[in-house]
Every structure is written in structure tokens, then in C-alpha cells.
Amino acid sequence: MAHPARPAVRKKEAVLTTPTRAGMLIGASAAIYAVTLAGVSVLQADSDAALAASRQPYLDALAAARSANDSLEAAIVKADGAAQALAKDYTAAGQDVTAYQARLDELAALVAEVQGSAAALPTRISLPTVTMHGAVAGGGGRAPAVKAKTKASGAP
């Protein structure tokens, strides 16, 4: 007995086997996941762009504040330099005043000594009169007003 030839596919047998179907399902799921992931990425990029655009005024205000802060810092540094230079000048002037005061004290002692010497002179000796012509060196024109009276020049 000869067996009849067997057809390539049985009528009740499926064309695709279970492993093939599983592979197709996995591939279809991966494709759907990839499309979904791409859609989510596009939505996220749009959201990020909108967020960046909404924050731009704050970034501009921050840049303006930084610029104003830099200008203020430069002005403070300049003012500090000027204040330090002024302090040096004030210190130098104070030292000059101290030196002038010491010199004036020396001159006052010399004047007191001259007055004492002139007072010790006998009244019968008459001192010569000093006449000055022209400007006194460093005087600037007029002699200062004097309120003191002495008998050093022999006046009664």
C-alpha cells in the first residue's frame, strides 16, 4: 500500500509556527514602543523649549543685574582708591602741620628771647629805626596787623 503524497501544508496546520508568531509579536511590540518613545521625546522637546522661552525674561533680568553689579563694584573700587589717596594726603598734611607747629614753637621761643634781651637793654640806648622799601619776601604785599606794644625801639 502506498501512502498518498503528503501535501506541503496540511489544511488544519497553521502556516506560521508558534516561535515565528512570538518573534512577530516581539517585533511589533518593539516597533510600537519605538514609535511611542519617539512621540514622547518630541513632546518633551516641545515642553523643554516652552520652558526655556518662559524663563528667558528672568535670564535677561539676571544678566542686567550682573552688569549693574559689575558697574557698582567698579565704582566702589574707584571710590576706595580715592578715599585711600585722600587719607594719605590728610596724613601728609597732618605731618606738615605738626612740623609747622614745631617751627612756630621755635620761633616763639626765639621771639621771647629777643624780647627778653631787648627789655634788659638800658632805656638810654636808642635802637635804630628799620625802614623797609618794597615788598617783604613771602609777605604778599601788606604787613600783618600787630596789636602788641613794646618799648624795645625806645619809644616812651
C-alpha positions in Angstrom: 0.0 0.0 0.0 1.3 3.2 -0.9 0.7 6.2 1.0 -0.7 9.1 -0.8 1.6 12.0 -1.2 1.5 14.3 1.6 0.7 18.0 0.8 3.2 20.6 1.9 0.8 22.1 4.3 -2.0 20.3 6.0 -5.2 22.0 5.9 -5.6 22.2 9.6 -1.9 23.0 10.2 -1.1 26.8 10.6 1.3 28.4 8.1 3.2 30.1 10.9 4.6 28.2 13.8 4.4 29.4 17.4 8.0 30.6 17.6 7.5 32.6 14.4 4.4 34.2 15.8 6.2 35.0 19.0 9.0 36.7 17.0 6.5 38.7 15.0 4.7 39.8 18.2 8.0 40.9 19.8 9.0 42.8 16.7 5.6 44.5 16.5 5.8 45.4 20.2 9.3 46.9 19.8 8.1 48.9 16.8 5.1 50.3 18.7 7.4 51.1 21.7 9.8 52.9 19.5 7.1 55.0 17.9 5.6 55.8 21.3 9.1 56.7 22.7 9.7 59.0 19.7 6.4 60.7 20.3 7.2 61.2 24.0 10.6 62.6 23.0 9.0 65.1 20.6 6.5 66.2 23.3 9.3 66.5 25.9 11.4 68.6 23.5 8.5 70.9 22.9 7.9 71.2 26.6 11.6 72.0 27.2 11.5 74.7 24.5 8.4 76.3 26.0 10.0 76.2 29.5 13.2 77.8 28.2 11.2 80.5 26.5 9.2 81.2 29.6 12.5 81.6 31.6 14.2 83.9 29.1 12.9 87.1 30.7 14.4 86.0 34.1 17.7 85.2 32.4 17.7 88.7 30.8 17.0 90.3 34.1 19.7 88.3 35.8 22.2 89.4 33.1 21.2 93.0 33.6 21.6 92.7 37.4 25.1 91.2 36.9 26.0 94.1 34.7 24.8 96.6 37.2 26.6 94.7 40.0 29.8 94.9 38.0 29.4 98.6 37.4 28.7 99.1 41.1 31.8 97.1 42.0 34.0 99.2 39.7 32.6 102.4 41.2 33.2 101.1 44.8 36.8 100.1 43.9 37.4 103.6 42.3 35.9 105.3 45.4 38.0 103.2 47.7 41.2 104.2 45.8 40.2 107.9 46.0 39.5 107.5 49.8 42.8 105.9 50.4 44.6 108.6 48.4 42.7 111.3 50.4 43.7 109.6 53.6 47.4 109.6 52.6 47.1 113.3 51.7 45.4 114.0 55.0 48.1 112.2 56.9 50.8 114.2 55.0 49.0 117.4 55.8 48.8 116.5 59.4 52.6 115.8 59.5 53.2 119.2 57.8 51.0 120.9 60.4 53.0 119.2 63.1 56.3 120.3 61.6 55.0 123.9 61.2 53.8 123.9 64.8 57.2 122.8 65.9 58.9 125.5 63.8 56.4 128.1 65.2 57.2 127.0 68.7 60.9 127.5 68.0 60.2 131.0 66.6 58.1 131.9 69.6 60.9 130.9 71.9 63.3 133.0 69.8 60.9 136.0 69.9 60.6 135.6 73.6 64.4 135.5 73.9 64.7 138.6 71.8 62.0 140.4 73.8 63.8 139.5 77.0 67.1 140.8 75.6 65.5 144.0 74.4 63.8 144.5 77.8 67.2 144.1 79.5 68.7 146.9 77.5 69.0 150.2 79.3 66.5 152.8 78.2 69.1 155.4 77.4 70.3 153.4 74.3 68.1 154.1 71.4 67.8 151.4 68.8 68.0 152.4 65.2 64.7 152.5 63.2 64.4 150.0 60.4 62.8 151.2 57.2 61.8 148.7 54.6 61.2 149.5 50.9 59.2 147.3 48.6 57.5 144.0 49.3 58.7 141.8 52.1 59.8 138.4 50.7 56.9 135.9 51.1 54.7 138.6 52.6 52.5 139.1 49.7 52.0 142.9 50.0 50.8 144.1 53.4 52.3 143.5 56.7 50.0 141.8 59.2 48.2 143.8 61.8 50.0 143.9 65.1 48.3 144.7 68.4 51.3 144.2 70.7 53.1 147.2 72.1 56.7 147.1 73.2 59.2 149.7 74.3 62.0 147.9 72.5 62.5 150.7 70.0 62.9 153.3 72.7 59.5 154.9 72.4 58.3 156.4 75.7 
